[in-house]
């Protein structure tokens, strides 16, 4: 049962990080993202999961261990992954601003 709660907490934190990154690109910077806010969230979730796995498996496990005590997520890695995924998506879309 504890493993189930770890799973739920981990992915809830990843979804929250993805929502924050998508909000930053879509509402704050007013970039035209494919799929609008929800599409940006999907891309950011994928980027956050990939970078969380990379940081968990290979890099800085001991250095960033204090950040994963309650969330089970490498928070800087997840933010970096979500941000880079939306940055690449934005560049693919030729860095267009929203019209509305």
C-alpha positions as CSV (number, residue, x, y, z in Angstrom):
1,X,0.0,0.0,0.0
2,X,2.9,2.4,0.7
3,X,4.2,1.8,-2.8
4,X,0.9,2.9,-4.2
5,X,0.9,6.1,-2.2
6,X,4.5,6.8,-3.4
7,X,3.3,6.3,-7.0
8,X,0.3,8.6,-6.5
9,X,2.4,11.3,-4.8
10,X,5.2,11.1,-7.4
11,X,2.8,11.5,-10.4
12,X,0.8,14.2,-8.7
13,X,3.9,16.2,-8.2
14,X,4.9,15.7,-11.8
15,X,1.5,16.8,-13.0
16,X,1.7,19.9,-10.8
17,X,5.2,20.7,-12.2
18,X,3.9,20.2,-15.8
19,X,0.9,22.5,-15.1
20,X,3.2,25.2,-13.7
21,X,5.5,25.0,-16.7
22,X,2.6,25.0,-19.2
23,X,1.1,28.0,-17.4
24,X,4.4,29.8,-17.7
25,X,4.6,29.2,-21.4
26,X,0.9,29.6,-22.3
27,X,-0.4,32.3,-20.0
28,X,2.7,34.2,-18.7
29,X,4.8,34.3,-21.9
30,X,1.7,34.1,-24.1
31,X,3.2,31.5,-26.6
32,X,1.1,29.7,-29.1
33,X,1.5,26.1,-28.0
34,X,0.0,23.2,-30.0
35,X,-3.0,22.0,-27.9
36,X,-3.1,25.2,-25.9
37,X,-2.6,24.8,-22.1
38,X,-3.6,21.1,-22.0
39,X,-1.3,20.2,-24.9
40,X,1.5,22.0,-23.3
41,X,0.8,20.1,-20.1
42,X,1.1,16.8,-21.9
43,X,4.4,17.7,-23.5
44,X,5.7,19.0,-20.1
45,X,4.6,15.8,-18.3
46,X,6.5,13.7,-20.8
47,X,9.6,15.9,-20.5
48,X,9.3,15.9,-16.7
49,X,9.0,12.1,-16.5
50,X,12.0,11.6,-18.9
51,X,14.3,14.0,-17.0
52,X,13.1,12.7,-13.6
53,X,14.2,9.2,-14.8
54,X,17.5,10.4,-16.0
55,X,18.3,12.3,-12.8
56,X,17.0,9.4,-10.7
57,X,19.0,6.7,-12.5
58,X,22.2,8.4,-13.5
59,X,23.0,11.9,-12.2
60,X,23.2,13.6,-8.8
61,X,21.3,11.0,-6.8
62,X,23.3,11.8,-3.6
63,X,23.5,15.5,-4.2
64,X,19.7,16.0,-4.8
65,X,18.6,13.3,-2.3
66,X,17.3,15.9,0.1
67,X,14.8,17.1,-2.5
68,X,13.2,13.7,-3.0
69,X,12.4,12.8,0.6
70,X,8.7,13.4,0.6
71,X,7.8,13.9,-3.1
72,X,9.9,11.0,-4.6
73,X,10.6,13.3,-7.6
74,X,13.8,15.1,-8.5
75,X,12.1,18.5,-8.6
76,X,14.9,20.4,-10.5
77,X,15.1,17.6,-13.1
78,X,11.4,17.5,-13.6
79,X,11.2,21.3,-14.0
80,X,14.2,21.2,-16.4
81,X,12.6,18.4,-18.4
82,X,9.2,20.1,-18.6
83,X,10.7,23.4,-19.5
84,X,13.0,22.0,-22.2
85,X,10.2,20.0,-23.7
86,X,8.0,23.1,-24.0
87,X,10.9,25.2,-25.2
88,X,11.6,22.7,-28.0
89,X,7.9,22.6,-28.9
90,X,7.8,26.4,-28.9
91,X,10.8,26.5,-31.3
92,X,9.2,24.0,-33.6
93,X,6.2,26.3,-33.7
94,X,8.6,29.2,-34.8
95,X,8.3,31.0,-31.4
96,X,4.9,32.4,-32.3
97,X,2.9,34.5,-29.8
98,X,-0.8,34.0,-29.2
99,X,-3.1,36.4,-31.0
100,X,-5.8,36.6,-28.4
